[in-house]
């Protein structure tokens, strides 16, 4: 089944949305872009700015070169009843119309399994480090499916580059226009802002490109033969000696997630303030502000079919749990006391009114796919004795830590397999092309100042 799609993206690939929502978003971007270009006939600055915004929407709606194929492969491979059960558990649920409380579970999880994975009923709790079944790697392991490579260029690169050019054109037109007040000339500030935005985005793209390159260039080891050093491992999260965790988000019994081994939650408030603009008009400005957050985890066993290995998750400095698992949203806090306290604190600190509350949970659960690059170390003798391990299996006497990098290697733990993480990524060229265009264009605009 995994050979039905080509995992090598090539040089250029035209990518279009593959979901109904994606097509709606894409069509909306196309309308905005067309309106912007028409508007340039009467107002070049506004028209080019609107066109740039529309092109950004088109770029955002353009999937990666492998995304559509992986989405189709997941639907073909996972049993229909399992997909149906996930669909029924997903979506937006209105918990209370009166209190304006909702719960959101994403309907599409790009970090979930693409090919079928063994269910908990098949796990060997008595021998968590031994092989699963006949000891062959899991269907989604890189030794079976290979390492995918995104296309160098896709529709995203085209639309984002055009958006950058339109944005630069709008700034250039604004800088060349005659100012209404000669004493309030814009000077070089617009060009500096464009160059600064380009520089920031280029730095973000550079580090993301390096992380992608590390995944592409590092060979994946099998657990049963994992070497001492910094191996790359892919497998399924299974319970270790500590088992799983029950996470209560913000200590609430109403916001609970079971069978987790790692988590990160945030609590945000929608704080609104009344501000006065330069013309004396009053308006309300609102923003989501993070009030508190928490993270944690316990060690678990990564099993790739050939064997299991202990992973010390709390030691990892870089963890990426992908998109949110669940989000709770409400106009009010959980209780009247908490609502009054939140309003009082926001008012005293910043003169704001609290008009919304949002709790978001990210994490890694038992059964999830996991990708990591960490350092293997021998386990303490006392720990092996406590688990009754005699050292017959080499992978049972070592564990993976994430607190010590090697030259050119950054210890990383991600939810999802290598296939899902790389398959939903863009190439290094696409991550850097538009930001560098903005940076160079911004520097060139300094000549107009």
C-alpha positions in Angstrom: 0.0 0.0 0.0 2.8 2.4 0.8 4.1 2.2 -2.7 0.9 3.7 -4.3 2.4 7.2 -4.0 5.8 8.6 -4.9 7.6 9.9 -1.8 10.1 11.9 -3.9 8.6 15.3 -4.7 11.1 16.3 -7.4 11.9 19.8 -8.7 8.4 21.4 -9.1 4.9 20.2 -8.3 1.6 22.0 -8.7 -0.1 21.6 -5.4 -3.8 22.3 -4.9 -6.2 21.8 -1.9 -7.6 18.3 -1.4 -10.3 19.1 1.1 -13.6 21.1 0.8 -12.4 23.6 3.4 -9.1 24.0 1.7 -10.8 24.8 -1.6 -13.0 27.4 0.0 -10.0 29.1 1.5 -8.1 28.9 -1.8 -11.1 30.4 -3.7 -11.4 33.2 -1.2 -7.7 34.0 -1.7 -8.1 34.0 -5.4 -11.0 36.5 -5.2 -9.0 38.8 -2.9 -6.0 38.6 -5.3 -8.2 39.4 -8.3 -9.8 42.3 -6.5 -6.4 43.7 -5.6 -5.1 43.6 -9.1 -8.2 45.4 -10.4 -7.8 48.0 -7.6 -4.3 48.8 -8.8 -5.9 50.7 -11.8 -7.1 53.4 -9.4 -4.8 53.1 -6.4 -1.6 51.2 -6.9 -0.6 51.2 -3.2 -3.9 49.7 -1.9 -4.3 47.4 -4.8 -0.9 45.8 -4.5 -1.3 45.5 -0.7 -4.6 43.7 -1.2 -3.2 41.5 -3.9 -0.3 40.6 -1.6 -2.7 39.6 1.1 -4.7 37.5 -1.3 -1.6 35.8 -2.5 -0.6 35.0 1.1 -4.0 33.3 1.5 -3.3 31.3 -1.7 0.1 30.3 -0.4 -1.3 29.2 2.9 -4.0 27.1 1.2 -1.5 25.4 -1.0 -0.5 22.1 0.7 3.0 20.5 0.7 4.0 18.3 -2.2 3.3 15.0 -0.4 0.3 16.1 1.8 -2.5 15.1 -0.6 -0.9 11.6 -1.2 -0.4 11.0 2.5 -4.0 12.0 3.2 -5.3 9.6 0.6 -2.9 6.8 1.9 -4.2 7.3 5.4 -7.8 6.9 4.3 -7.0 3.8 2.3 -4.9 2.1 5.0 -6.6 2.8 8.3 -9.7 0.6 8.9 -12.9 2.5 8.1 -14.4 1.9 11.5 -11.4 3.4 13.2 -11.6 6.5 11.0 -15.3 6.8 11.7 -14.8 6.6 15.5 -12.2 9.3 15.3 -14.5 11.5 13.1 -17.3 11.1 15.7 -15.0 12.2 18.5 -13.7 15.2 16.6 -15.1 18.6 15.7 -16.6 21.5 17.6 -19.0 20.7 20.5 -21.1 23.3 22.1 -21.1 22.4 25.9 -23.3 25.4 26.9 -25.1 27.9 24.8 -25.9 30.1 27.9 -22.2 30.2 29.1 -20.8 30.2 25.5 -18.6 27.2 26.3 -17.3 25.0 23.4 -14.8 22.1 23.0 -12.7 21.7 19.9 -11.0 18.5 18.8 -9.3 18.9 15.4 -10.9 16.7 12.7 -7.6 16.2 10.8 -4.3 15.3 12.7 -1.3 15.4 10.3 0.9 13.9 13.1 -1.3 10.8 13.5 -0.5 7.4 12.0 -0.7 7.2 8.2 -0.4 3.4 8.0 -2.0 1.0 10.6 -0.2 0.6 13.9 -0.6 -2.2 16.5 -3.4 -1.6 19.0 -2.9 -1.8 22.8 -4.5 -5.3 22.9 -1.5 -6.6 21.0 1.2 -5.1 23.2 3.1 -7.5 25.4 3.1 -5.8 28.8 5.2 -8.6 30.3 8.0 -8.1 27.8 7.9 -4.4 26.7 11.4 -4.4 25.3 11.0 -7.6 23.2 10.0 -7.8 19.6 6.4 -7.4 18.5 5.0 -10.5 16.8 7.6 -11.7 14.3 9.9 -8.8 15.1 9.5 -7.0 11.8 9.5 -3.1 11.8 6.2 -1.3 12.0 4.6 -0.6 8.6 5.4 3.1 8.8 9.1 2.6 9.8 11.6 4.3 7.4 13.3 1.0 6.6 10.0 0.0 4.9 8.6 3.2 3.4 11.9 5.0 2.9 12.6 8.7 3.6 10.3 11.1 1.7 11.7 14.2 0.1 9.5 17.3 -0.4 9.5 18.9 -3.9 12.0 21.8 -4.2 9.2 24.1 -5.4 5.4 24.0 -5.2 2.5 26.4 -5.6 3.4 27.7 -2.2 6.7 29.0 -3.5 5.1 30.7 -6.5 2.3 32.4 -4.5 4.5 33.5 -1.6 7.2 34.9 -3.9 4.4 36.9 -5.8 3.1 38.1 -2.5 6.5 39.3 -1.5 6.9 41.1 -4.9 3.4 42.8 -4.6 4.2 43.8 -1.0 7.5 45.4 -2.1 5.7 47.1 -5.0 3.1 48.6 -2.6 5.9 49.9 -0.3 7.8 51.3 -3.2 4.7 53.1 -4.5 4.0 54.5 -1.1 7.5 55.8 -0.7 7.5 57.5 -4.1 4.1 59.1 -3.6 4.0 62.8 -2.6 3.3 63.2 1.1 0.3 65.2 2.2 2.4 66.9 4.7 6.1 67.5 3.6 7.1 67.6 7.3 5.9 64.0 7.8 7.9 62.1 5.1 8.1 58.4 5.7 11.8 58.4 5.0 13.6 55.0 5.2 11.3 53.5 7.8 9.1 51.4 5.5 12.1 49.9 3.8 13.7 49.1 7.2 10.6 47.4 8.4 10.3 45.3 5.3 14.0 44.3 5.6 13.6 43.5 9.3 10.5 41.3 8.6 12.4 39.5 5.9 15.4 39.0 8.2 13.3 37.5 11.0 11.4 35.2 8.6 14.7 34.2 6.9 16.2 33.2 10.3 13.1 31.2 11.2 13.2 29.5 7.8 17.0 28.8 8.2 16.6 27.0 11.5 13.5 25.0 10.2 15.5 24.1 7.1 18.4 22.8 9.2 15.9 20.7 11.3 14.5 19.2 8.1 17.9 18.5 6.7 18.8 16.7 9.9 15.8 14.4 9.5 16.5 13.8 5.9 20.2 13.1 6.3 20.3 11.0 9.5 19.7 7.3 8.9 17.0 5.7 11.1 18.3 2.9 13.4 16.3 -0.1 14.5 15.7 -0.4 18.2 17.0 -3.9 18.5 20.4 -2.7 17.2 20.4 0.9 18.4 24.0 2.1 18.9 25.4 4.1 21.8 25.6 7.6 20.6 23.0 9.8 18.9 20.7 7.5 16.9 17.5 8.5 15.1 14.5 6.4 16.2 10.9 6.1 15.0 8.2 4.0 16.7 5.1 3.8 18.8 4.7 5.2 22.3 4.0 2.4 24.8 3.9 2.5 28.6 7.1 2.2 30.6 7.3 1.5 34.3 5.6 4.8 35.1 2.6 4.0 32.8 0.5 6.9 31.5 -0.6 10.1 33.0 -4.0 11.7 33.5 -3.7 15.4 32.8 -6.1 17.9 34.4 -5.7 21.1 32.4 -5.4 24.0 34.8 -6.4 21.6 37.6 -10.0 21.3 36.3 -11.9 18.0 36.6 -13.9 19.2 33.5 -10.8 19.3 31.3 -9.1 15.9 31.5 -7.0 13.8 29.1 -6.0 10.3 29.9 -3.1 8.0 28.8 -0.6 10.8 28.2 3.2 10.6 28.6 4.0 14.3 27.8 1.9 17.4 27.8 1.9 21.2 27.4 -1.2 23.3 28.2 -1.8 27.1 28.1 -4.5 29.2 29.6 -5.2 32.4 27.7 -7.6 35.4 28.3 -9.1 37.6 25.6 -8.3 41.0 27.0 -10.0 44.1 25.5 -9.0 47.7 26.0 -10.6 51.0 24.8 -8.0 53.0 22.9 -8.1 56.4 21.3 -6.6 56.9 17.8 -4.8 60.0 16.4 -8.1 61.5 15.4 -9.6 61.2 18.8 -11.9 58.3 17.9 -12.3 55.5 20.5 -12.2 51.9 19.6 -11.9 48.5 21.2 -8.7 46.4 20.7 -8.7 42.8 21.8 -5.9 40.2 22.0 -5.3 36.8 23.5 -2.8 36.9 26.4 -1.2 33.8 27.9 -1.9 33.9 31.7 -0.3 30.6 32.7 0.9 27.4 31.3 2.4 24.1 32.4 4.3 21.2 30.8 5.5 17.8 32.0 6.0 14.2 31.1 7.1 10.7 32.2 9.5 8.2 30.6 8.0 5.8 28.1 8.9 2.9 25.8 9.5 3.6 22.1 8.7 0.4 20.2 9.4 0.0 16.5 8.3 -3.6 16.1 11.9 -5.0 16.5 12.0 -4.1 20.2 11.4 -1.4 22.8 13.7 1.2 24.3 13.2 3.5 27.3 12.9 7.2 26.4 13.5 9.8 29.2 11.0 12.3 27.8 11.5 15.0 30.6 15.1 15.3 29.7 14.4 16.5 26.1 14.9 20.3 25.7 13.2 20.3 22.3 9.8 18.7 22.1 7.2 19.3 19.3 3.8 17.8 20.0 2.3 19.1 16.7 -1.1 20.6 16.5 -3.4 20.8 19.6 -5.2 17.7 20.9 -8.1 19.6 22.5 -9.2 23.1 23.2 -11.8 24.5 25.6 -13.3 27.9 25.0 -15.7 30.0 27.0 -16.9 33.5 27.6 -16.6 33.0 31.4 -14.1 31.3 33.8 -15.0 28.0 35.5 -16.6 29.7 38.5 -17.8 33.2 39.5 -14.9 33.6 41.9 -12.3 32.9 39.1 -14.2 35.2 36.7 -14.1 38.0 39.2 -10.4 37.4 40.0 -9.4 37.3 36.3 -11.3 40.5 35.6 -9.8 42.2 38.7 -6.2 41.2 37.9 -6.5 42.2 34.2 -8.1 45.6 35.2 -5.4 46.4 37.7 -2.5 45.4 35.6 -3.5 46.8 32.2 -6.9 48.4 32.5 -8.4 45.6 30.4 -11.7 43.7 30.4 -11.7 39.9 30.1 -14.1 38.8 27.4 -13.0 35.2 26.8 -11.1 32.3 28.2 -9.3 29.6 26.3 -7.4 26.4 27.4 -5.4 24.5 24.9 -3.7 21.1 25.3 -0.9 19.6 23.3 0.8 16.3 24.1 1.9 12.8 23.4 -0.3 9.8 24.2 0.1 6.1 24.5 -0.2 4.6 21.0 1.0 7.7 19.2 3.8 7.7 16.6 7.0 9.4 17.8 10.2 10.5 16.1 13.3 11.3 18.1 17.0 12.0 17.8 18.6 11.6 21.2 21.6 10.3 23.1 21.6 6.6 24.3 23.2 5.9 27.7 23.4 2.8 29.8 20.7 2.4 32.4 21.5 2.2 36.1 22.0 -1.4 37.4 19.5 -0.8 40.2 16.8 0.2 37.7 17.4 -2.9 35.6 17.1 -5.1 38.7 13.9 -3.4 39.7 12.4 -4.3 36.4 13.8 -7.8 36.4 15.9 -7.3 33.3 18.9 -9.7 32.8 20.5 -7.7 30.0 19.8 -10.4 27.3 18.3 -7.8 25.1 20.8 -5.0 24.3 18.1 -2.4 23.8 16.7 -3.1 27.3 19.8 -1.9 29.1 20.1 1.5 27.4 17.8 4.5 27.4 17.5 7.7 25.3 18.1 11.1 26.8 17.6 14.5 25.1 19.7 16.9 27.2 23.1 16.6 25.5 23.5 17.6 21.8 26.4 16.3 19.6 28.3 18.5 17.1 25.9 19.0 14.2 23.1 17.1 15.9 20.3 18.6 18.0 18.3 16.3 20.3 14.7 16.5 19.2 11.4 14.7 20.0 8.4 15.0 17.8 4.9 13.6 17.8 4.4 11.7 14.5 6.6 9.4 12.4 9.3 10.5 10.1 6.9 10.0 7.2 4.3 12.3 8.6 6.8 14.9 9.8 8.7 15.2 6.6 5.6 14.5 4.4 3.9 17.6 5.7 7.0 19.8 5.5 8.2 22.2 2.8 11.6 22.2 1.2 14.4 24.4 2.5 14.2 26.5 -0.7 10.5 27.2 0.0 11.2 28.2 3.6 13.8 30.7 2.5 12.8 32.0 -0.9 10.2 34.6 0.0 11.9 35.8 3.2 15.1 36.4 1.4 13.2 38.2 -1.4 11.7 40.5 1.3 15.1 41.1 2.9 16.9 42.0 -0.3 13.9 44.0 -1.6 13.8 46.0 1.7 17.5 46.8 1.4 17.0 47.8 -2.2 14.1 50.1 -1.2 16.5 52.1 0.9 17.6 53.7 -2.3 14.2 55.4 -2.6 14.4 57.0 0.8 
